[in-house]
Amino acid sequence: PRASKIVVEKSTLPVRTAHSMGEVLNANAHDIRFEVLSNPEFLAEGTAIKDLTQPDRVLIGGGQCEKKKKVPTAWPLV
């Protein structure tokens, strides 16, 4: 069986970027299965540094997968 890896893209990117990243990563991986999740940033002009270092909310989204449930427990390690 292939090993699984979770990649979290952290930024405000166009819709379906995580899907495209997953297609590219998985097309070139032989023994690894990548699941790409999105963690958009909510930055406001004038408070962007504070918003980045002390966010008032954290959203993580992705497709239907069991691995997504593991992200909240690993998030403090990132």
All heavy atoms as a GROMACS GRO file, in nm:
protein
  597
    1PRO      N    1   0.082  -0.121   0.000
    1PRO     CA    2   0.000   0.000   0.000
    1PRO      C    3   0.085   0.126   0.000
    1PRO      O    4   0.196   0.126   0.053
    1PRO     CB    5  -0.082  -0.011   0.129
    1PRO     CG    6  -0.014  -0.113   0.212
    1PRO     CD    7   0.070  -0.196   0.122
    2ARG      N    8   0.032   0.230  -0.055
    2ARG     CA    9   0.102   0.358  -0.063
    2ARG      C   10   0.094   0.431   0.070
    2ARG      O   11  -0.007   0.428   0.137
    2ARG     CB   12   0.041   0.443  -0.173
    2ARG     CG   13   0.061   0.384  -0.310
    2ARG     CD   14  -0.019   0.454  -0.415
    2ARG     NE   15   0.017   0.594  -0.426
    2ARG     CZ   16  -0.032   0.675  -0.518
    2ARG    NH1   17  -0.117   0.630  -0.605
    2ARG    NH2   18   0.002   0.801  -0.522
    3ALA      N   19   0.203   0.498   0.107
    3ALA     CA   20   0.204   0.582   0.226
    3ALA      C   21   0.119   0.705   0.200
    3ALA      O   22   0.104   0.748   0.086
    3ALA     CB   23   0.347   0.622   0.260
    4SER      N   24   0.064   0.763   0.305
    4SER     CA   25  -0.020   0.882   0.290
    4SER      C   26   0.048   1.002   0.356
    4SER      O   27   0.108   0.989   0.462
    4SER     CB   28  -0.155   0.861   0.358
    4SER     OG   29  -0.225   0.759   0.292
    5LYS      N   30   0.037   1.116   0.291
    5LYS     CA   31   0.090   1.242   0.343
    5LYS      C   32  -0.016   1.348   0.330
    5LYS      O   33  -0.088   1.354   0.231
    5LYS     CB   34   0.215   1.287   0.265
    5LYS     CG   35   0.328   1.187   0.266
    5LYS     CD   36   0.387   1.174   0.404
    5LYS     CE   37   0.501   1.073   0.400
    5LYS     NZ   38   0.552   1.040   0.530
    6ILE      N   39  -0.026   1.434   0.430
    6ILE     CA   40  -0.118   1.548   0.425
    6ILE      C   41  -0.036   1.673   0.400
    6ILE      O   42   0.063   1.698   0.467
    6ILE     CB   43  -0.196   1.563   0.557
    6ILE    CG1   44  -0.284   1.440   0.580
    6ILE    CG2   45  -0.279   1.691   0.555
    6ILE    CD1   46  -0.352   1.440   0.716
    7VAL      N   47  -0.076   1.751   0.301
    7VAL     CA   48  -0.015   1.880   0.270
    7VAL      C   49  -0.121   1.986   0.296
    7VAL      O   50  -0.233   1.975   0.245
    7VAL     CB   51   0.032   1.887   0.123
    7VAL    CG1   52   0.085   2.025   0.091
    7VAL    CG2   53   0.134   1.779   0.094
    8VAL      N   54  -0.088   2.087   0.375
    8VAL     CA   55  -0.183   2.196   0.401
    8VAL      C   56  -0.128   2.321   0.334
    8VAL      O   57  -0.021   2.370   0.369
    8VAL     CB   58  -0.201   2.221   0.553
    8VAL    CG1   59  -0.298   2.337   0.577
    8VAL    CG2   60  -0.250   2.095   0.621
    9GLU      N   61  -0.200   2.371   0.234
    9GLU     CA   62  -0.159   2.496   0.170
    9GLU      C   63  -0.222   2.609   0.249
    9GLU      O   64  -0.341   2.610   0.276
    9GLU     CB   65  -0.194   2.498   0.020
    9GLU     CG   66  -0.338   2.476  -0.016
    9GLU     CD   67  -0.420   2.602  -0.028
    9GLU    OE1   68  -0.370   2.712  -0.001
    9GLU    OE2   69  -0.536   2.591  -0.065
   10LYS      N   70  -0.137   2.701   0.293
   10LYS     CA   71  -0.182   2.808   0.381
   10LYS      C   72  -0.172   2.940   0.308
   10LYS      O   73  -0.064   2.999   0.300
   10LYS     CB   74  -0.097   2.811   0.508
   10LYS     CG   75  -0.140   2.918   0.605
   10LYS     CD   76  -0.068   2.902   0.737
   10LYS     CE   77  -0.100   3.013   0.833
   10LYS     NZ   78  -0.242   3.028   0.861
   11SER      N   79  -0.279   2.984   0.254
   11SER     CA   80  -0.280   3.112   0.184
   11SER      C   81  -0.421   3.136   0.130
   11SER      O   82  -0.508   3.051   0.140
   11SER     CB   83  -0.180   3.111   0.068
   11SER     OG   84  -0.167   3.239   0.014
   12THR      N   85  -0.437   3.252   0.074
   12THR     CA   86  -0.562   3.282   0.004
   12THR      C   87  -0.532   3.264  -0.144
   12THR      O   88  -0.468   3.347  -0.206
   12THR     CB   89  -0.608   3.425   0.035
   12THR    OG1   90  -0.623   3.437   0.175
   12THR    CG2   91  -0.739   3.456  -0.031
   13LEU      N   92  -0.574   3.151  -0.197
   13LEU     CA   93  -0.547   3.115  -0.335
   13LEU      C   94  -0.678   3.096  -0.409
   13LEU      O   95  -0.783   3.079  -0.349
   13LEU     CB   96  -0.466   2.984  -0.339
   13LEU     CG   97  -0.328   2.991  -0.276
   13LEU    CD1   98  -0.267   2.852  -0.265
   13LEU    CD2   99  -0.237   3.081  -0.356
   14PRO      N  100  -0.671   3.094  -0.542
   14PRO     CA  101  -0.793   3.073  -0.619
   14PRO      C  102  -0.859   2.939  -0.588
   14PRO      O  103  -0.794   2.844  -0.546
   14PRO     CB  104  -0.744   3.077  -0.765
   14PRO     CG  105  -0.616   3.154  -0.760
   14PRO     CD  106  -0.556   3.122  -0.626
   15VAL      N  107  -0.988   2.934  -0.612
   15VAL     CA  108  -1.067   2.812  -0.591
   15VAL      C  109  -1.005   2.697  -0.669
   15VAL      O  110  -0.957   2.715  -0.781
   15VAL     CB  111  -1.213   2.836  -0.637
   15VAL    CG1  112  -1.294   2.708  -0.630
   15VAL    CG2  113  -1.277   2.945  -0.553
   16ARG      N  114  -1.003   2.580  -0.609
   16ARG     CA  115  -0.954   2.455  -0.668
   16ARG      C  116  -0.802   2.445  -0.674
   16ARG      O  117  -0.748   2.355  -0.736
   16ARG     CB  118  -1.016   2.428  -0.805
   16ARG     CG  119  -1.168   2.414  -0.796
   16ARG     CD  120  -1.236   2.373  -0.924
   16ARG     NE  121  -1.185   2.255  -0.988
   16ARG     CZ  122  -1.214   2.129  -0.955
   16ARG    NH1  123  -1.293   2.105  -0.854
   16ARG    NH2  124  -1.164   2.028  -1.021
   17THR      N  125  -0.729   2.537  -0.608
   17THR     CA  126  -0.582   2.527  -0.606
   17THR      C  127  -0.538   2.400  -0.536
   17THR      O  128  -0.448   2.330  -0.584
   17THR     CB  129  -0.521   2.651  -0.537
   17THR    OG1  130  -0.554   2.767  -0.613
   17THR    CG2  131  -0.371   2.639  -0.526
   18ALA      N  132  -0.599   2.366  -0.423
   18ALA     CA  133  -0.562   2.245  -0.351
   18ALA      C  134  -0.584   2.121  -0.439
   18ALA      O  135  -0.502   2.029  -0.440
   18ALA     CB  136  -0.639   2.232  -0.220
   19HIS      N  137  -0.693   2.120  -0.512
   19HIS     CA  138  -0.721   2.007  -0.603
   19HIS      C  139  -0.611   1.996  -0.708
   19HIS      O  140  -0.560   1.886  -0.735
   19HIS     CB  141  -0.858   2.026  -0.669
   19HIS     CG  142  -0.889   1.923  -0.771
   19HIS    ND1  143  -0.930   1.796  -0.736
   19HIS    CD2  144  -0.884   1.926  -0.906
   19HIS    CE1  145  -0.949   1.726  -0.847
   19HIS    NE2  146  -0.922   1.803  -0.951
   20SER      N  147  -0.573   2.108  -0.768
   20SER     CA  148  -0.468   2.107  -0.871
   20SER      C  149  -0.335   2.064  -0.812
   20SER      O  150  -0.260   1.988  -0.875
   20SER     CB  151  -0.455   2.246  -0.935
   20SER     OG  152  -0.574   2.280  -1.001
   21MET      N  153  -0.303   2.113  -0.692
   21MET     CA  154  -0.178   2.073  -0.626
   21MET      C  155  -0.177   1.922  -0.603
   21MET      O  156  -0.075   1.856  -0.625
   21MET     CB  157  -0.163   2.145  -0.492
   21MET     CG  158  -0.130   2.292  -0.504
   21MET     SD  159  -0.129   2.376  -0.343
   21MET     CE  160  -0.002   2.286  -0.255
   22GLY      N  161  -0.288   1.867  -0.559
   22GLY     CA  162  -0.299   1.724  -0.537
   22GLY      C  163  -0.277   1.643  -0.664
   22GLY      O  164  -0.208   1.541  -0.662
   23GLU      N  165  -0.334   1.690  -0.774
   23GLU     CA  166  -0.315   1.620  -0.901
   23GLU      C  167  -0.168   1.618  -0.942
   23GLU      O  168  -0.116   1.516  -0.985
   23GLU     CB  169  -0.400   1.685  -1.011
   23GLU     CG  170  -0.547   1.654  -0.999
   23GLU     CD  171  -0.626   1.706  -1.117
   23GLU    OE1  172  -0.575   1.791  -1.194
   23GLU    OE2  173  -0.741   1.661  -1.133
   24VAL      N  174  -0.100   1.732  -0.927
   24VAL     CA  175   0.041   1.740  -0.964
   24VAL      C  176   0.126   1.651  -0.872
   24VAL      O  177   0.209   1.573  -0.920
   24VAL     CB  178   0.092   1.886  -0.958
   24VAL    CG1  179   0.243   1.893  -0.973
   24VAL    CG2  180   0.024   1.969  -1.067
   25LEU      N  181   0.106   1.662  -0.742
   25LEU     CA  182   0.184   1.582  -0.647
   25LEU      C  183   0.162   1.432  -0.669
   25LEU      O  184   0.258   1.354  -0.670
   25LEU     CB  185   0.149   1.619  -0.503
   25LEU     CG  186   0.196   1.756  -0.456
   25LEU    CD1  187   0.133   1.790  -0.322
   25LEU    CD2  188   0.347   1.761  -0.448
   26ASN      N  189   0.037   1.392  -0.687
   26ASN     CA  190   0.007   1.250  -0.702
   26ASN      C  191   0.050   1.194  -0.838
   26ASN      O  192   0.079   1.075  -0.850
   26ASN     CB  193  -0.140   1.223  -0.676
   26ASN     CG  194  -0.172   1.232  -0.528
   26ASN    OD1  195  -0.107   1.168  -0.445
   26ASN    ND2  196  -0.268   1.316  -0.493
   27ALA      N  197   0.057   1.279  -0.939
   27ALA     CA  198   0.102   1.233  -1.071
   27ALA      C  199   0.249   1.195  -1.069
   27ALA      O  200   0.293   1.111  -1.148
   27ALA     CB  201   0.077   1.341  -1.176
   28ASN      N  202   0.326   1.255  -0.980
   28ASN     CA  203   0.469   1.232  -0.975
   28ASN      C  204   0.514   1.146  -0.858
   28ASN      O  205   0.632   1.122  -0.840
   28ASN     CB  206   0.543   1.367  -0.971
   28ASN     CG  207   0.517   1.446  -1.098
   28ASN    OD1  208   0.546   1.400  -1.206
   28ASN    ND2  209   0.461   1.564  -1.083
   29ALA      N  210   0.422   1.101  -0.777
   29ALA     CA  211   0.456   1.020  -0.659
   29ALA      C  212   0.425   0.874  -0.688
   29ALA      O  213   0.317   0.840  -0.734
   29ALA     CB  214   0.376   1.069  -0.540
   30HIS      N  215   0.520   0.788  -0.658
   30HIS     CA  216   0.499   0.645  -0.685
   30HIS      C  217   0.454   0.569  -0.560
   30HIS      O  218   0.368   0.484  -0.568
   30HIS     CB  219   0.626   0.584  -0.742
   30HIS     CG  220   0.670   0.651  -0.868
   30HIS    ND1  221   0.604   0.636  -0.988
   30HIS    CD2  222   0.771   0.737  -0.893
   30HIS    CE1  223   0.662   0.708  -1.082
   30HIS    NE2  224   0.765   0.771  -1.027
   31ASP      N  225   0.514   0.601  -0.446
   31ASP     CA  226   0.484   0.527  -0.323
   31ASP      C  227   0.410   0.610  -0.220
   31ASP      O  228   0.394   0.567  -0.106
   31ASP     CB  229   0.614   0.475  -0.261
   31ASP     CG  230   0.683   0.376  -0.353
   31ASP    OD1  231   0.613   0.307  -0.429
   31ASP    OD2  232   0.807   0.367  -0.348
   32ILE      N  233   0.370   0.731  -0.257
   32ILE     CA  234   0.306   0.822  -0.161
   32ILE      C  235   0.174   0.871  -0.219
   32ILE      O  236   0.165   0.903  -0.337
   32ILE     CB  237   0.396   0.944  -0.130
   32ILE    CG1  238   0.529   0.896  -0.071
   32ILE    CG2  239   0.327   1.040  -0.036
   32ILE    CD1  240   0.630   1.007  -0.055
   33ARG      N  241   0.073   0.880  -0.134
   33ARG     CA  242  -0.058   0.938  -0.172
   33ARG      C  243  -0.073   1.068  -0.097
   33ARG      O  244  -0.069   1.070   0.026
   33ARG     CB  245  -0.170   0.840  -0.134
   33ARG     CG  246  -0.309   0.898  -0.145
   33ARG     CD  247  -0.353   0.907  -0.289
   33ARG     NE  248  -0.487   0.964  -0.292
   33ARG     CZ  249  -0.519   1.067  -0.366
   33ARG    NH1  250  -0.432   1.122  -0.445
   33ARG    NH2  251  -0.640   1.115  -0.364
   34PHE      N  252  -0.082   1.179  -0.169
   34PHE     CA  253  -0.094   1.312  -0.108
   34PHE      C  254  -0.240   1.353  -0.098
   34PHE      O  255  -0.317   1.337  -0.193
   34PHE     CB  256  -0.020   1.416  -0.191
   34PHE     CG  257   0.129   1.402  -0.185
   34PHE    CD1  258   0.197   1.333  -0.283
   34PHE    CD2  259   0.201   1.459  -0.081
   34PHE    CE1  260   0.335   1.320  -0.278
   34PHE    CE2  261   0.337   1.446  -0.076
   34PHE     CZ  262   0.405   1.377  -0.174
   35GLU      N  263  -0.278   1.407   0.016
   35GLU     CA  264  -0.408   1.470   0.036
   35GLU      C  265  -0.379   1.616   0.065
   35GLU      O  266  -0.310   1.648   0.162
   35GLU     CB  267  -0.482   1.406   0.152
   35GLU     CG  268  -0.620   1.461   0.175
   35GLU     CD  269  -0.717   1.423   0.062
   35GLU    OE1  270  -0.707   1.313   0.008
   35GLU    OE2  271  -0.802   1.507   0.030
   36VAL      N  272  -0.426   1.708  -0.019
   36VAL     CA  273  -0.398   1.850  -0.002
   36VAL      C  274  -0.520   1.918   0.058
   36VAL      O  275  -0.631   1.908   0.005
   36VAL     CB  276  -0.359   1.917  -0.135
   36VAL    CG1  277  -0.326   2.064  -0.113
   36VAL    CG2  278  -0.241   1.845  -0.199
   37LEU      N  279  -0.500   1.984   0.171
   37LEU     CA  280  -0.607   2.057   0.240
   37LEU      C  281  -0.578   2.206   0.232
   37LEU      O  282  -0.464   2.248   0.213
   37LEU     CB  283  -0.614   2.012   0.386
   37LEU     CG  284  -0.632   1.863   0.410
   37LEU    CD1  285  -0.635   1.833   0.559
   37LEU    CD2  286  -0.758   1.811   0.342
   38SER      N  287  -0.679   2.287   0.249
   38SER     CA  288  -0.665   2.433   0.242
   38SER      C  289  -0.683   2.496   0.379
   38SER      O  290  -0.773   2.457   0.454
   38SER     CB  291  -0.768   2.493   0.147
   38SER     OG  292  -0.746   2.448   0.016
   39ASN      N  293  -0.599   2.593   0.409
   39ASN     CA  294  -0.609   2.671   0.531
   39ASN      C  295  -0.598   2.819   0.490
   39ASN      O  296  -0.491   2.876   0.491
   39ASN     CB  297  -0.498   2.634   0.630
   39ASN     CG  298  -0.495   2.724   0.752
   39ASN    OD1  299  -0.389   2.767   0.792
   39ASN    ND2  300  -0.608   2.752   0.810
   40PRO      N  301  -0.711   2.879   0.450
   40PRO     CA  302  -0.705   3.019   0.404
   40PRO      C  303  -0.674   3.114   0.517
   40PRO      O  304  -0.706   3.090   0.632
   40PRO     CB  305  -0.847   3.044   0.349
   40PRO     CG  306  -0.932   2.946   0.422
   40PRO     CD  307  -0.846   2.825   0.448
   41GLU      N  308  -0.606   3.222   0.483
   41GLU     CA  309  -0.574   3.326   0.580
   41GLU      C  310  -0.675   3.438   0.568
   41GLU      O  311  -0.720   3.472   0.459
   41GLU     CB  312  -0.434   3.381   0.552
   41GLU     CG  313  -0.326   3.278   0.567
   41GLU     CD  314  -0.193   3.326   0.514
   41GLU    OE1  315  -0.188   3.403   0.419
   41GLU    OE2  316  -0.092   3.283   0.572
   42PHE      N  317  -0.710   3.495   0.680
   42PHE     CA  318  -0.802   3.609   0.683
   42PHE      C  319  -0.723   3.728   0.736
   42PHE      O  320  -0.714   3.750   0.856
   42PHE     CB  321  -0.922   3.579   0.772
   42PHE     CG  322  -1.003   3.462   0.723
   42PHE    CD1  323  -0.980   3.335   0.773
   42PHE    CD2  324  -1.098   3.480   0.625
   42PHE    CE1  325  -1.053   3.226   0.725
   42PHE    CE2  326  -1.172   3.372   0.578
   42PHE     CZ  327  -1.149   3.245   0.628
   43LEU      N  328  -0.661   3.802   0.646
   43LEU     CA  329  -0.575   3.914   0.683
   43LEU      C  330  -0.643   4.045   0.644
   43LEU      O  331  -0.693   4.059   0.533
   43LEU     CB  332  -0.439   3.903   0.614
   43LEU     CG  333  -0.365   3.770   0.630
   43LEU    CD1  334  -0.236   3.773   0.552
   43LEU    CD2  335  -0.340   3.741   0.776
   44ALA      N  336  -0.640   4.140   0.735
   44ALA     CA  337  -0.699   4.271   0.707
   44ALA      C  338  -0.588   4.376   0.701
   44ALA      O  339  -0.490   4.369   0.775
   44ALA     CB  340  -0.798   4.308   0.816
   45GLU      N  341  -0.603   4.472   0.613
   45GLU     CA  342  -0.506   4.579   0.601
   45GLU      C  343  -0.494   4.652   0.735
   45GLU      O  344  -0.594   4.685   0.798
   45GLU     CB  345  -0.549   4.676   0.492
   45GLU     CG  346  -0.446   4.782   0.462
   45GLU     CD  347  -0.484   4.870   0.344
   45GLU    OE1  348  -0.570   4.829   0.264
   45GLU    OE2  349  -0.429   4.979   0.336
   46GLY      N  350  -0.374   4.674   0.779
   46GLY     CA  351  -0.351   4.744   0.905
   46GLY      C  352  -0.334   4.651   1.024
   46GLY      O  353  -0.274   4.687   1.124
   47THR      N  354  -0.387   4.528   1.014
   47THR     CA  355  -0.373   4.432   1.124
   47THR      C  356  -0.323   4.297   1.073
   47THR      O  357  -0.338   4.195   1.142
   47THR     CB  358  -0.507   4.412   1.198
   47THR    OG1  359  -0.604   4.360   1.105
   47THR    CG2  360  -0.557   4.540   1.261
   48ALA      N  361  -0.261   4.295   0.956
   48ALA     CA  362  -0.223   4.168   0.892
   48ALA      C  363  -0.126   4.086   0.977
   48ALA      O  364  -0.142   3.965   0.988
   48ALA     CB  365  -0.163   4.194   0.754
   49ILE      N  366  -0.027   4.149   1.038
   49ILE     CA  367   0.070   4.075   1.119
   49ILE      C  368   0.001   4.011   1.238
   49ILE      O  369   0.018   3.892   1.267
   49ILE     CB  370   0.185   4.166   1.166
   49ILE    CG1  371   0.262   4.223   1.046
   49ILE    CG2  372   0.279   4.090   1.260
   49ILE    CD1  373   0.329   4.119   0.960
   50LYS      N  374  -0.082   4.088   1.308
   50LYS     CA  375  -0.156   4.033   1.422
   50LYS      C  376  -0.251   3.923   1.376
   50LYS      O  377  -0.262   3.819   1.440
   50LYS     CB  378  -0.234   4.142   1.494
   50LYS     CG  379  -0.315   4.090   1.613
   50LYS     CD  380  -0.393   4.202   1.681
   50LYS     CE  381  -0.478   4.150   1.792
   50LYS     NZ  382  -0.593   4.072   1.746
   51ASP      N  383  -0.320   3.945   1.263
   51ASP     CA  384  -0.412   3.844   1.210
   51ASP      C  385  -0.339   3.715   1.177
   51ASP      O  386  -0.394   3.606   1.195
   51ASP     CB  387  -0.482   3.896   1.084
   51ASP     CG  388  -0.575   4.013   1.112
   51ASP    OD1  389  -0.609   4.036   1.229
   51ASP    OD2  390  -0.610   4.082   1.015
   52LEU      N  391  -0.215   3.725   1.129
   52LEU     CA  392  -0.138   3.607   1.093
   52LEU      C  393  -0.087   3.533   1.216
   52LEU      O  394  -0.094   3.411   1.223
   52LEU     CB  395  -0.019   3.647   1.004
   52LEU     CG  396   0.070   3.534   0.955
   52LEU    CD1  397  -0.007   3.439   0.866
   52LEU    CD2  398   0.189   3.591   0.880
   53THR      N  399  -0.037   3.607   1.315
   53THR     CA  400   0.023   3.543   1.432
   53THR      C  401  -0.079   3.506   1.539
   53THR      O  402  -0.054   3.418   1.621
   53THR     CB  403   0.131   3.633   1.494
   53THR    OG1  404   0.073   3.758   1.532
   53THR    CG2  405   0.245   3.656   1.397
   54GLN      N  406  -0.194   3.575   1.541
   54GLN     CA  407  -0.298   3.548   1.640
   54GLN      C  408  -0.434   3.544   1.571
   54GLN      O  409  -0.520   3.630   1.595
   54GLN     CB  410  -0.298   3.656   1.748
   54GLN     CG  411  -0.167   3.666   1.823
   54GLN     CD  412  -0.164   3.788   1.915
   54GLN    OE1  413  -0.255   3.870   1.917
   54GLN    NE2  414  -0.057   3.800   1.989
   55PRO      N  415  -0.458   3.444   1.488
   55PRO     CA  416  -0.585   3.440   1.414
   55PRO      C  417  -0.704   3.421   1.507
   55PRO      O  418  -0.694   3.351   1.608
   55PRO     CB  419  -0.568   3.320   1.320
   55PRO     CG  420  -0.468   3.233   1.388
   55PRO     CD  421  -0.376   3.327   1.462
   56ASP      N  422  -0.815   3.485   1.473
   56ASP     CA  423  -0.936   3.467   1.554
   56ASP      C  424  -1.015   3.344   1.510
   56ASP      O  425  -1.109   3.303   1.576
   56ASP     CB  426  -1.024   3.593   1.550
   56ASP     CG  427  -1.076   3.626   1.412
   56ASP    OD1  428  -1.031   3.564   1.314
   56ASP    OD2  429  -1.162   3.715   1.402
   57ARG      N  430  -0.975   3.282   1.398
   57ARG     CA  431  -1.038   3.159   1.352
   57ARG      C  432  -0.940   3.085   1.261
   57ARG      O  433  -0.857   3.146   1.196
   57ARG     CB  434  -1.167   3.187   1.277
   57ARG     CG  435  -1.149   3.270   1.151
   57ARG     CD  436  -1.282   3.321   1.100
   57ARG     NE  437  -1.271   3.413   0.991
   57ARG     CZ  438  -1.252   3.543   1.001
   57ARG    NH1  439  -1.238   3.599   1.119
   57ARG    NH2  440  -1.248   3.619   0.895
   58VAL      N  441  -0.951   2.954   1.259
   58VAL     CA  442  -0.869   2.870   1.172
   58VAL      C  443  -0.963   2.775   1.099
   58VAL      O  444  -1.036   2.698   1.162
   58VAL     CB  445  -0.764   2.789   1.252
   58VAL    CG1  446  -0.689   2.694   1.161
   58VAL    CG2  447  -0.669   2.882   1.326
   59LEU      N  448  -0.964   2.784   0.968
   59LEU     CA  449  -1.047   2.695   0.886
   59LEU      C  450  -0.956   2.602   0.808
   59LEU      O  451  -0.854   2.645   0.754
   59LEU     CB  452  -1.130   2.776   0.786
   59LEU     CG  453  -1.230   2.875   0.845
   59LEU    CD1  454  -1.300   2.950   0.732
   59LEU    CD2  455  -1.331   2.804   0.931
   60ILE      N  456  -0.992   2.476   0.802
   60ILE     CA  457  -0.919   2.380   0.722
   60ILE      C  458  -1.022   2.302   0.642
   60ILE      O  459  -1.117   2.249   0.697
   60ILE     CB  460  -0.836   2.283   0.810
   60ILE    CG1  461  -0.735   2.363   0.891
   60ILE    CG2  462  -0.768   2.177   0.724
   60ILE    CD1  463  -0.657   2.280   0.990
   61GLY      N  464  -1.005   2.302   0.512
   61GLY     CA  465  -1.101   2.234   0.427
   61GLY      C  466  -1.034   2.143   0.327
   61GLY      O  467  -0.916   2.158   0.296
   62GLY      N  468  -1.108   2.046   0.281
   62GLY     CA  469  -1.056   1.954   0.182
   62GLY      C  470  -1.167   1.861   0.137
   62GLY      O  471  -1.282   1.875   0.178
   63GLY      N  472  -1.129   1.766   0.055
   63GLY     CA  473  -1.224   1.668   0.006
   63GLY      C  474  -1.265   1.572   0.115
   63GLY      O  475  -1.223   1.584   0.230
   64GLN      N  476  -1.344   1.475   0.080
   64GLN     CA  477  -1.389   1.374   0.175
   64GLN      C  478  -1.277   1.274   0.201
   64GLN      O  479  -1.241   1.198   0.113
   64GLN     CB  480  -1.512   1.301   0.120
   64GLN     CG  481  -1.631   1.390   0.095
   64GLN     CD  482  -1.684   1.448   0.224
   64GLN    OE1  483  -1.686   1.383   0.326
   64GLN    NE2  484  -1.725   1.572   0.219
   65CYS      N  485  -1.219   1.278   0.320
   65CYS     CA  486  -1.115   1.182   0.355
   65CYS      C  487  -1.106   1.168   0.506
   65CYS      O  488  -1.132   1.263   0.580
   65CYS     CB  489  -0.980   1.222   0.297
   65CYS     SG  490  -0.903   1.361   0.379
   66GLU      N  491  -1.070   1.051   0.551
   66GLU     CA  492  -1.056   1.026   0.695
   66GLU      C  493  -0.934   1.098   0.752
   66GLU      O  494  -0.933   1.135   0.868
   66GLU     CB  495  -1.044   0.875   0.721
   66GLU     CG  496  -1.175   0.801   0.705
   66GLU     CD  497  -1.280   0.849   0.803
   66GLU    OE1  498  -1.251   0.859   0.922
   66GLU    OE2  499  -1.393   0.878   0.760
   67LYS      N  500  -0.830   1.119   0.670
   67LYS     CA  501  -0.707   1.182   0.718
   67LYS      C  502  -0.730   1.324   0.766
   67LYS      O  503  -0.660   1.374   0.852
   67LYS     CB  504  -0.602   1.180   0.608
   67LYS     CG  505  -0.554   1.042   0.573
   67LYS     CD  506  -0.462   1.052   0.454
   67LYS     CE  507  -0.469   0.933   0.366
   67LYS     NZ  508  -0.592   0.913   0.295
   68LYS      N  509  -0.832   1.390   0.711
   68LYS     CA  510  -0.860   1.528   0.747
   68LYS      C  511  -0.890   1.541   0.896
   68LYS      O  512  -0.860   1.643   0.957
   68LYS     CB  513  -0.978   1.578   0.663
   68LYS     CG  514  -1.007   1.724   0.679
   68LYS     CD  515  -1.106   1.774   0.574
   68LYS     CE  516  -1.231   1.692   0.565
   68LYS     NZ  517  -1.330   1.747   0.474
   69LYS      N  518  -0.943   1.437   0.957
   69LYS     CA  519  -0.975   1.441   1.100
   69LYS      C  520  -0.851   1.448   1.187
   69LYS      O  521  -0.857   1.488   1.302
   69LYS     CB  522  -1.058   1.318   1.138
   69LYS     CG  523  -1.194   1.316   1.072
   69LYS     CD  524  -1.269   1.190   1.106
   69LYS     CE  525  -1.403   1.186   1.033
   69LYS     NZ  526  -1.474   1.060   1.057
   70LYS      N  527  -0.735   1.409   1.134
   70LYS     CA  528  -0.610   1.410   1.210
   70LYS      C  529  -0.546   1.548   1.215
   70LYS      O  530  -0.460   1.573   1.298
   70LYS     CB  531  -0.511   1.312   1.148
   70LYS     CG  532  -0.557   1.168   1.156
   70LYS     CD  533  -0.456   1.077   1.092
   70LYS     CE  534  -0.506   0.934   1.095
   70LYS     NZ  535  -0.410   0.842   1.033
   71VAL      N  536  -0.582   1.638   1.127
   71VAL     CA  537  -0.517   1.768   1.117
   71VAL      C  538  -0.528   1.850   1.245
   71VAL      O  539  -0.428   1.904   1.291
   71VAL     CB  540  -0.568   1.848   0.995
   71VAL    CG1  541  -0.512   1.989   0.994
   71VAL    CG2  542  -0.530   1.775   0.868
   72PRO      N  543  -0.645   1.864   1.309
   72PRO     CA  544  -0.651   1.948   1.429
   72PRO      C  545  -0.554   1.905   1.539
   72PRO      O  546  -0.499   1.987   1.611
   72PRO     CB  547  -0.797   1.935   1.475
   72PRO     CG  548  -0.871   1.905   1.349
   72PRO     CD  549  -0.777   1.818   1.269
   73THR      N  550  -0.529   1.776   1.555
   73THR     CA  551  -0.437   1.731   1.659
   73THR      C  552  -0.292   1.760   1.622
   73THR      O  553  -0.208   1.778   1.708
   73THR     CB  554  -0.453   1.581   1.687
   73THR    OG1  555  -0.431   1.509   1.567
   73THR    CG2  556  -0.592   1.550   1.740
   74ALA      N  557  -0.261   1.766   1.493
   74ALA     CA  558  -0.126   1.794   1.449
   74ALA      C  559  -0.099   1.942   1.429
   74ALA      O  560   0.014   1.985   1.419
   74ALA     CB  561  -0.099   1.720   1.317
   75TRP      N  562  -0.205   2.023   1.423
   75TRP     CA  563  -0.190   2.165   1.389
   75TRP      C  564  -0.091   2.240   1.477
   75TRP      O  565  -0.013   2.318   1.426
   75TRP     CB  566  -0.326   2.235   1.388
   75TRP     CG  567  -0.317   2.368   1.324
   75TRP    CD1  568  -0.324   2.490   1.384
   75TRP    CD2  569  -0.294   2.396   1.185
   75TRP    NE1  570  -0.308   2.590   1.293
   75TRP    CE2  571  -0.289   2.535   1.170
   75TRP    CE3  572  -0.276   2.315   1.074
   75TRP    CZ2  573  -0.267   2.596   1.048
   75TRP    CZ3  574  -0.254   2.376   0.952
   75TRP    CH2  575  -0.252   2.514   0.940
   76PRO      N  576  -0.088   2.220   1.610
   76PRO     CA  577   0.010   2.294   1.692
   76PRO      C  578   0.155   2.264   1.653
   76PRO      O  579   0.244   2.341   1.686
   76PRO     CB  580  -0.019   2.245   1.835
   76PRO     CG  581  -0.160   2.199   1.830
   76PRO     CD  582  -0.178   2.142   1.691
   77LEU      N  583   0.182   2.154   1.585
   77LEU     CA  584   0.317   2.119   1.545
   77LEU      C  585   0.363   2.194   1.422
   77LEU      O  586   0.481   2.196   1.392
   77LEU     CB  587   0.325   1.967   1.516
   77LEU     CG  588   0.281   1.876   1.632
   77LEU    CD1  589   0.281   1.731   1.586
   77LEU    CD2  590   0.372   1.894   1.751
   78VAL      N  591   0.271   2.256   1.350
   78VAL     CA  592   0.306   2.325   1.224
   78VAL      C  593   0.366   2.459   1.255
   78VAL      O  594   0.330   2.530   1.341
   78VAL     CB  595   0.181   2.339   1.135
   78VAL    CG1  596   0.214   2.416   1.008
   78VAL    CG2  597   0.124   2.204   1.103
   0.00000   0.00000   0.00000
